[in-house]
Amino acid sequence: MRLLGFPLSQRFRPAEDKEAIRRKLGLQGGITTGLLVGGGEGMGRLFKVACAINEATLPIQLLAVAGRNRSLRNRLESLNWNIPHKVYGFVDNMDQLMQASDFIITKAGPGTICEAMAVGLPILLIDFVPGQEEGNVEFVERQGVGVFAPSPSEAVRVLKRWLSHPQEIQDIRQRAPGLVKVEASLDIVAAAVEVVYNRQNKREKQEKGEKDAVPLGVNSR
């Protein structure tokens, strides 16, 4: 068994110029930006957390990704917003949205967690699938790259702490990328090619009736 890491797109890297990416995406510059993601289907407590953040009037810009959940997107767009925001449906530029953000609020899906760590985002987990994703919550907290908030009010409390202590965000931003294998997808491909090659080579030897050579000087008894 070989542990090679979670396969990630090479696009998920720390931003070289966060403000430039924000301008490219038509976002407000010079403001702390949070990314709220509920997965491709817009699952989890996303709407309640969005409402809590909005009601608290936190000094942030919020990017809310509803995924394919049209009902959720409509509810988010109809919200009486008090803070700068932008609502998205399903997106194919999650890497850019992450690079434009200072932290991410999401459920405990392994893909999103690894992508966020590769970019260097502090992770605020607001939901998880029992059994399937509980270990992901433990991993994030154990590695010191994020926390779990069991309620919208707790999520707001964590965000207030991060905003009051920006060094905490900065520390996670510097530490998180080193905890994931950004080249894992290439390693997986290389390992797969190696397995196929070895099997093919072994099959050809068997077909020819050959045996593995014994190095000179080695007693084969």
N, C-alpha and C positions, 0 to 999 in steps of 0.2 A: 504494500500500500504506500502511495506517495501523496502527501498533502501539497497541493499546488496553488491553493487559494481560490477566491471567487472570480470568475471571468468578468472583466470589466472592459468597456470601450476605452480606447486610449484618449478619448475626448475629455474624460473626467480627470482633470488636473487642476491644481490651484490656479486661480486667476492671476495673470501677470499685470493686468490693469483693470480693476473692478469697475472704476468709473467709466472707462471706455466701453465696457460691455453694457453697462446701464444705458449709456447714450444710444448704443446700437439697438437696444431693445425698447427704446422710447420711455425709459423709466426716469423718475426723479433722481437727481444726483445729490451727493452730499448728505445723505440721510441713511441711518441704519436700516437695513432691509432684511425682512424675514420671508422665508419661503414656506408656505403651508401646503402640504401634499398629502393626499389620501390614497395614493396608488392609482393605477390605470383606470379603475372603476370608481374612484372617488369614495372609497370606503372609510369607515371610522367616524370619529367624533368631530370631523373637520368643521362643520357648520357651527356647532356649539362653541368650539374654540375660537373661531373667527368672530363670533358675536361677542365673546368675552373680551377678546383683544380690542375690538372696536369700542365696546362700552367703557373699557379702561382708558381709552384715548392714549394709548402708548405712543411715544414719539418715534414711530417707525413707519416705514413703507411696507405694506404687506402684499405679497404675490400669492394668490390662492389658486391652486390647480385642482379643478374638479374632475379631471379625467373624462371618461365617457358618460359620467352621470349628469345627464342634461337637467334633471330636476334640481340637483344640487347647484349646478352652475346658475340656473335661473334664480334660485333663492339667494345666492351670493351676490349676483348682479342687482337684485332688488333691495338689498340691505341698505339702510340709511347710514352710509359710511361717515365716520368722523375723522378718519385718517387716510392718507394717500394709499391707494391700493390699485391692483389690477387683477382681474379674474380671467382665468384661462380654462379651456376645456382640455381635451387630450392634446399633449404637446410632443414634438419630436426634437426639441432643443433643451431637454432637461439639464444638460451639461451647462449651457449658457445661463439658464435661470439660477442654477446653483452657484455658478461663478459670480453672478451679479449680487448674490445674497451674503449676509453675514452669519446667518444661522438657519436651520431648517426645523420645521415642526411636522412630524409625520407619524405614521404607524410603524410598527417594528418589522417591516419587510426586509429581508436580508439584502436584496438588490439595492434598495434606496439607501440603506445604512452604509453599505460598502462604497457606493458612489459618493455619498456625502463625506465620508471619511477621506476618500481619495482627493476630493476638492478642498478639504480642510474646514468643513462646516461643523460647528457645535450642533448636537442633535437633541431636540426635545421630543421625546416619544410620548404620544398621547393615547395610544391604543395598541393592542396586539391580539393575535388569534391565540386563544388558550391552547396550551400544549405545543402547538406548532411554532409559535414565535416568542414564547416566554424566555427561552435561552438567549434570544437576541437582545432582550431588555437587560438581562444580567451582563451580557458581554459589553454593551455600550457603557453601562455604569462602572463595571469593573475596570475597563480601559481608561476611564476618566474622560470620555469624549462626549458625554451627554448625560441626561437624566430622564427619568420617567415621571410624568405628571398624571395622576389618576383622575383628575377632574379639570374642567376648564379654569376654575379659579386657581388651582395649583399651577397650571400652565402660565397664567398671568403672573403669579408670584415669582416663578423661575425667570421669566422674561424680565421682570423688574430688577431682579438681582443681577442678571447678565448686563442689563443696560447701566446699572449703577457701578458695576465692576467690569469694565471693558477688557481688563487684563485677563480675566477668566476666558473670554472669547478668544483673545489673542493666543493664549497658551494652548487652547485646544486646536486652534487653526494651525499652529506650528507642529503639534504632536501627531494629530490624526493621520495625515498622509503617510507617515512612516509605519503605520500599523496595518496597512493593507498592501498586498502585492499587486501593484499596478500593472505588472507584466504577466499576471497570472494567465490571461487568455493565450498569450504566446507560448507560455510554458506548457499549457494543456495541449495545444496543437503539436508542439514538439514531442511531448510524451506520447501522444496518440500515434504520430508518425513512427516513433521508435518502436512501439509495440507492434505495429503493422509490419515494419521492416524485419523485426526479429522473428515474427511468426512466419513470414514468407521465407526468410533465410533458413529457418529450421525445417520447413516443409520441403524446400528444394534439396536440402541435405538428406532428408529421409527418403525422398524419391530416388536419389542417386545411390542410396545405400551407404552414405558416408557417415562417419562418426566424428564427434568433436575431437580435434587433435589434442594429444597429450604433450605438454611442454617438455622439452629435452631435460633430462636430469630428474624428472619426477617419477617416482616408483608408482606404477599403476596397480599394484597388488590390492 
